[in-house]
Amino acid sequence: MNLMDSQNTKFGAETIGLTAAGIDREWKMKQDFLSPKYTTNWNDLPKAK
C-alpha cells in the first residue's frame, strides 16, 4: 500500500488502484455468438449418438 500511495502522490490521485475496488461498466459483452468451450468444459463436448 505504501508503494501505491507514493505513486498516487507523485502522479496524481487514483493513478493506481485496486481491481477489487470496482469499475462501473455501462456496457455488457454480447455473448450470443460465443464459441463452444470444447477444451475447457466437459458439458460443451459434442455427444456421439
N, C-alpha and C positions, 0 to 999 in steps of 0.2 A: 504494500500500500504506500509505503514511503516513496518508492520509485514513481508510482502513478501520480502521487501528489506533487512531487518535484517536477515532473514533466508537464502536468496541467498548470502549475505555477509558471513555468518557463514559456510554454507555448499557448496558453490560454485555457480557460475553463472548459471542461468536458472534451479536451483533445483526446484523452484516453479514458475509456470507461469499461465497466464490466458488461459482458454479454447478458448476464442474468438480470441486469437492470431493466432490460426490455427495450424493444423498438416497436413503436406502433406502426403497423403496416396498413396502408389504406387499400392494398391490393391483395389478392389471393391467387396463387398459382392455379391455372386451369389444368385440371388433372383428367380431363375426358380422354385424352389421347396418350396416356402413359403406356409404355410398352410393358408386357408381362415380365415378371421378375423370375425367370426360369432358374437362374443360377443362385438366387438368394432366398427363395421362398418355396417350400415344399408344396404349398397349396396351389401355386401357379404352374406346376409341372403339367404338361398335357397328359391326359389319361387315355391309354390304349383300350379299345373295347374288343 
